[in-house]
Amino acid sequence: MEHLKLTVTGMSCMGCVNSVKNLLGALPGVGQIDIDLASGQVEVEYSADQIQPTQLRLAIEDGGYGVA
């Protein structure tokens, strides 16, 4: 499994955190997802043979959040 760290913008509450977790968790090959609301840091464990980092970023952006 690979790890990707992203800074996600636009999260303001735990509902946003859950939304981002659901967006990423619905993708194939995604494992553990850790999100720090205060810093906007998101760490995603994923299988590189099933999904690419670009697809993870796009899923977050398609959900209405930004990726710095």
Secondary structure, DSSP 8 states (H G I E B T S, - for coil): -EEEEEEEES--SHHHHHHHHHHHHTSTTEEEEEEETTTTEEEEEE-TTT--HHHHHHHHHHTT-EE-
